[in-house]
Amino acid sequence: MRTERVTAGDALLVVDVQNDFLPGGSLAVSEGDRILPVINRYIEKFHTLGYPVYLTRDWHPPDHASFRNQGGPWPAHCVADMPGAEFSAALALPEAVQVISKGVRRESEGYSGFEDTDLQARLERAGIRRLFVAGLATDYCVLNTVLDALKRGYAVFLLQDAVRAVDVVAGDGDKALQTMRRHGAFLIDEGRLA
């Protein structure tokens, strides 16, 4: 397998590593905390090389349409300005990271980092052509962000050692990986990134 070298025009995109998606959170992803050290190494690599790091976050209003008490499928999670919406304290975030808030409108699902955000405009201003994607959860926000990035013409490398799935139905995470690969994403891990 080939090694992928990080170069100019590349960016790291970390999806939704927030307290509510980690053990103890209202919508915890099983073993979601186990990817934190791996993500930190990716962040350090990109930051040290001088390439941008973007973080998406769910930033929902209290009456977001996806919440069960509003008829949606999920427990209330990542309500704006609440502790559950904060990034994990275990993330080693340099000051230069750029934060993208999504799902800020009641009716906007916000699964994708591109949905109703300025992410694409920021990437274009920075001259980004390739995205290296990590985060939570493989089968929802990571999947939708990756598919939207591919539709917009970005080359996408899914950092498969730095994602975890909700797996509402057993195997959803594996299906999401197959879907991303089928649409053109490259699945790599830390050992293949130079």
C-alpha positions in Angstrom: 0.0 0.0 0.0 1.2 3.5 -0.8 2.1 6.1 1.7 0.3 9.4 1.4 2.4 12.5 2.1 0.7 15.6 3.6 1.4 18.6 1.4 0.3 22.1 0.5 -3.4 22.2 -0.2 -4.2 19.6 2.4 -6.3 20.1 5.6 -7.4 18.0 8.5 -11.1 18.0 9.2 -12.1 16.6 12.6 -15.9 15.9 12.9 -17.9 16.4 16.1 -15.5 15.2 18.8 -17.9 16.6 21.5 -18.7 15.5 25.0 -22.2 14.3 24.2 -20.8 11.8 21.7 -18.2 10.4 24.1 -18.7 7.9 27.0 -21.0 9.5 29.6 -22.6 11.8 27.0 -26.3 11.8 26.0 -25.6 10.2 22.6 -22.4 8.4 23.4 -20.5 6.5 20.6 -19.1 3.2 21.9 -15.3 3.6 22.4 -15.5 7.1 21.0 -12.8 8.1 23.5 -10.4 5.6 22.1 -9.8 7.7 19.0 -8.8 10.8 20.9 -5.0 10.0 21.2 -4.9 9.2 17.5 -6.7 12.4 16.5 -4.3 14.3 18.7 -1.4 12.9 16.7 -3.0 13.9 13.4 -3.7 17.4 14.8 -0.1 17.7 15.9 1.2 16.5 12.5 -0.9 19.0 10.5 -0.2 21.9 12.9 3.5 21.2 13.0 3.6 21.2 9.2 1.7 24.4 9.0 -1.4 23.0 7.4 -4.9 23.9 8.6 -7.1 22.0 11.0 -10.9 22.4 11.0 -13.3 21.2 13.6 -17.0 20.8 13.1 -19.4 20.7 15.9 -23.1 20.2 16.4 -24.4 23.4 17.8 -28.1 22.8 18.2 -30.9 24.9 19.5 -32.8 23.4 22.5 -35.8 22.5 20.3 -33.8 21.0 17.4 -36.0 18.8 15.1 -33.7 15.8 15.5 -34.4 15.5 19.2 -36.9 12.9 20.4 -38.9 15.4 22.4 -39.5 17.2 19.0 -40.3 13.9 17.2 -36.8 13.2 15.9 -34.7 10.0 16.3 -32.1 11.2 18.8 -31.9 12.2 22.5 -31.2 15.9 23.0 -27.5 16.4 22.4 -24.9 19.1 21.7 -27.2 22.0 22.7 -25.3 25.3 22.0 -23.4 26.7 24.9 -24.0 23.6 27.1 -21.3 21.3 28.4 -22.3 18.4 26.2 -21.6 20.6 23.1 -18.0 21.3 24.2 -15.1 19.7 22.5 -13.5 16.9 24.5 -11.0 18.4 27.0 -8.7 15.5 25.9 -8.3 17.1 22.5 -5.0 19.0 22.2 -6.2 21.9 20.1 -3.8 24.6 18.9 -5.1 28.2 18.9 -5.2 28.2 15.1 -7.9 25.6 14.7 -11.0 26.8 12.8 -14.4 25.8 14.3 -17.5 25.2 12.0 -20.8 25.1 13.8 -23.6 23.1 12.1 -27.2 22.2 12.9 -27.7 25.6 14.2 -31.2 26.0 12.8 -34.1 24.0 14.2 -34.9 22.3 11.0 -31.3 21.7 9.7 -30.2 18.2 10.5 -26.6 19.3 10.2 -25.1 15.8 9.6 -22.7 17.3 7.1 -20.1 19.9 7.9 -21.0 21.5 4.6 -24.7 21.8 5.3 -25.7 25.5 5.9 -22.1 26.4 6.9 -19.3 28.4 5.5 -16.9 25.4 5.5 -16.6 25.3 1.7 -15.9 29.0 1.5 -13.1 28.7 4.1 -11.6 25.8 2.3 -11.6 27.7 -1.0 -10.0 30.7 0.6 -7.3 28.5 2.0 -6.7 26.7 -1.4 -7.6 23.3 0.1 -7.8 20.5 -2.4 -7.6 17.4 -0.2 -9.3 16.6 3.1 -8.2 14.2 5.7 -11.2 13.3 7.8 -11.5 12.0 11.4 -14.1 12.0 14.1 -17.6 10.9 15.1 -19.7 9.2 14.1 -18.6 7.2 11.1 -22.2 6.3 10.0 -23.7 9.8 10.3 -21.8 13.1 10.4 -18.5 11.6 9.1 -20.3 9.8 6.3 -22.3 12.8 5.2 -19.4 15.2 5.5 -17.2 12.9 3.4 -19.9 12.4 0.7 -20.5 16.2 0.5 -16.8 16.8 0.2 -16.5 14.3 -2.7 -19.5 15.9 -4.4 -17.7 19.3 -4.2 -14.6 17.8 -5.9 -12.3 17.4 -2.9 -10.0 14.4 -2.7 -10.9 12.8 0.6 -8.8 10.5 2.8 -10.8 8.9 5.7 -8.5 8.3 8.6 -10.1 5.0 9.6 -8.2 4.6 12.8 -9.6 7.9 14.0 -13.4 7.3 13.5 -16.1 5.3 15.4 -19.7 4.5 14.5 -22.9 4.8 16.4 -24.0 1.4 14.9 -27.7 1.9 15.7 -28.0 -1.2 13.6 -25.0 -3.5 13.9 -22.8 -3.1 10.9 -23.8 0.5 10.1 -20.3 1.7 10.5 -18.9 -0.9 8.1 -21.5 -0.1 5.6 -20.6 3.6 5.9 -17.0 2.8 5.2 -17.9 0.8 2.1 -20.2 3.7 0.9 -17.5 6.3 1.3 -15.0 4.1 -0.5 -17.5 3.4 -3.3 -18.0 7.1 -3.8 -14.2 7.7 -4.1 -12.8 8.2 -0.6 -9.5 6.7 0.2 -9.4 4.8 3.5 -6.0 5.1 5.2 -4.5 5.0 8.7 -1.7 6.6 10.6 0.9 4.1 9.4 0.3 5.3 5.8 0.5 9.0 6.3 3.9 10.7 5.9 
